[in-house]
Amino acid sequence: QVQLVESGGGLVQAGGSLRLSCAASGSIFSINVMGWYRQAPGQQRALVAAISSGGSTNYGDSMKDRFTISRDNAKMTVYLQMNDLKPEDTAVYYCHAVTMTFPSSIYWGQGTQITVSS
């Protein structure tokens, strides 16, 4: 089992920045990919960014220009730096982790709310 604890959400004005953190615990040796999804009201959960244990990154549509994902493997923590935030970035942001086991398992954090005011 893997537990994910997110931090760093909150209320920010448009144009501001936030950094999310997600720390994994438990069976962390099995984790390959870590990353972030977000879900706005009435919308499906969508990929923000993901990063593998080797550092390969993948971003959702239109995310890469303002968001940067990074990872500290020693701390098993993933970060999401978000700049120039816009009201449309308002959503619950969920950390996720995918194991390298077969079959793989996916774990989710509890979610952290980000609200961007105009």
N, C-alpha and C positions, 0 to 999 in steps of 0.2 A: 504494500500500500504506500501511496505517496500523498502527503498533505501539502497544500499550497496556501500560503498566507500572503495576501496582497496588502499594500499600503501605498499612500501617496495621492489618493483621490481627493476630490473636493470641488469647491466653487472657484472659478477663475473668470476674469474678464476676457473678452475677445482680444486676441493678440498676445495673450499671456502664455506662460509655459508651465508645464507640470512634469514631474518625473514619477512614474510608477515603479514600484519594486514588487517582486514576487519571490519569496523564499520557499524552497522545497525542503521537506524533511521526510523521514521514513526511508523507503527503499530507493534512495537517490541514485544508487549505483546503476539502476536500470533505466534511468532517464536518458533519452536521446534529444528529442526536440522540446523546447520550451517556447512559450510565446503568449500572445494576447489576441483575444477576440473582443468585439464589442457588440452590444445590442441596444439599439434605441427603441423607444416605445413604438409598438406596432410593426417593428421590422425584425427580420431574421438576424441571428447572430452572424457576424461577419469577421473574417480574418483582418487583423490589424498588421501584425508582424509575427514572425517566428524565427528562431535561430537554433541551429543544431549544436551538438556538443563540439563539433569541429569548427564552428563559427560561420557556417553558411547561413545566409539570411533569405527570407522570403517576405515580401510585403504585399498587403492587399492593395487593390486599386486606389491610386491617388494618395497613398499613405507615405510613400518614401520621401516625398519632397519636404515634409514637415516633421516626420516621426523617425526616430532612430532606436533600434533595438540593440541591446548589448547583453553580455552574459559574463558572470564570474563563476567559473566552474568550481573553484575552490570553495566558494560560499554556496554554490548551487542556487544562485539568485539571478533572475533575469530582470532587466530594466527596460523601461520604455520612456525615452525622452520625447516629449511632445512640445513643439514650438508653434508659435503663431496660431494658437487654438481658435477655432471658429464655433459659433453656436451649433452648427451641424455636427460637431464632434461630441455633443452632449449624448451620453449613453452610460450604461453600466459596462465596465471593462472587466473582462474575465481572464485570469491567467490560466494557461493550460500546459500540461506536460504529457508527452507521449513516450512510452517506454520502448526499449529496443528488444523487448521480449517477443517471442512468437507464440500465440498472437500478441500483438501490441495492446497495451491498455492506455486509455486516455483519462487523465485526471483534470478536474476543474477546481479553481478557487471559488470563494464565495461571491466574488464580484465586488467592485468598488465603483461608486457613482462619481462621474465627472460631469459637472454642469458648467457650461460656458455661457456667460451672460453677454448680451450685445450692448 
